[in-house]
Amino acid sequence: MDQSLAPSAIRRDETMRALELLLSRQSAGLLQEPAPDGAELDLILDAGLRAPDHGRLRPWRFVLIRGEQRTKWADRLAEAALARDRENGAMMAEKARAWVARTPLIIAVGVEVKAGKIPEIEQLLSGGAAAMNMLSAVHLLGYGGMWVTGANAYDPQVNKWLGFEAPSRLVGFLGVGTPRPMPADAPKMARPLREQHTREWAP
Ligand SMILES: Cc1cc2nc3c(=O)[nH]c(=O)nc-3n(C[C@H](O)[C@H](O)[C@H](O)COP(=O)(O)O)c2cc1C
């Protein structure tokens, strides 16, 4: 580790500022341009690659969908929705199209699951940790992001179009961009209370 980055060398006020920013993260579903790219996007992807990973499998795979490719991606999602669901497919196809159209950057996060002594769930959790690290980095850089799944994320055909064939699989899509300004009087979502989620173990 670069000694200049050792925790003891980081000034306390910098640490507190970083934590304050981390604790201010919330999902941003309403996005607009611009999305991070270049060096900023590299930082976000590198944050994903800092996820813990049992067995050094390095199972994370990130597929970027942006720019003009989004139209073709929306077509695929629409095709998948129509093939999956005769009753609600058309409605789901339109929903998917609208989401892709208003999302400047989509990071599809997948896990290349390897058979062996590391249980599948640990590999998937590592993919989830990578997704979370990226969401935090998106927020720290001043952008907004939201993790979504839905029926498309569990559809084998959609997984295949992204290059994930069983046992490998998608763990979700990160929608990334610039958060749309919220009206000043918009209600803020209360965060959960620490004490409702934590207890001391007692035998
Ligand atoms: C694995 C996973 C899948 C999710 N899928 C969806 C989804 O498909 N649609 C949705 O509206 N929210 C989904 N969410 C929830 C949002 O990403 C977000 O966490 C939620 O809106 C709460 O906002 P917050 O992150 O600010 O607490 C998902 C979250 C996780 C962890």
The ligand as a Gaussian input file, in Angstrom:
#p B3LYP/6-31G(d) Opt

LIG

0 1
 C      -30.286000      -5.795000      -5.753000
 C      -31.181000      -4.591000      -5.797000
 C      -32.117000      -4.479000      -6.798000
 C      -32.974000      -3.377000      -6.872000
 N      -33.888000      -3.305000      -7.895000
 C      -34.705000      -2.231000      -7.964000
 C      -35.619000      -2.105000      -9.040000
 O      -35.673000      -2.929000      -9.945000
 N      -36.447000      -1.035000      -9.047000
 C      -36.414000      -0.083000      -8.049000
 O      -37.195000       0.866000      -8.095000
 N      -35.524000      -0.167000      -7.030000
 C      -34.685000      -1.213000      -6.968000
 N      -33.774000      -1.308000      -5.935000
 C      -33.785000      -0.272000      -4.871000
 C      -33.040000       0.993000      -5.225000
 O      -31.777000       0.719000      -5.811000
 C      -32.802000       1.869000      -3.971000
 O      -31.948000       1.216000      -3.077000
 C      -34.088000       2.230000      -3.280000
 O      -34.865000       3.022000      -4.131000
 C      -33.855000       2.985000      -1.955000
 O      -33.119000       4.144000      -2.155000
 P      -31.802000       4.444000      -1.312000
 O      -30.696000       3.637000      -1.935000
 O      -31.622000       5.916000      -1.420000
 O      -32.105000       4.025000       0.091000
 C      -32.885000      -2.373000      -5.881000
 C      -31.916000      -2.472000      -4.881000
 C      -31.074000      -3.566000      -4.837000
 C      -30.034000      -3.648000      -3.749000

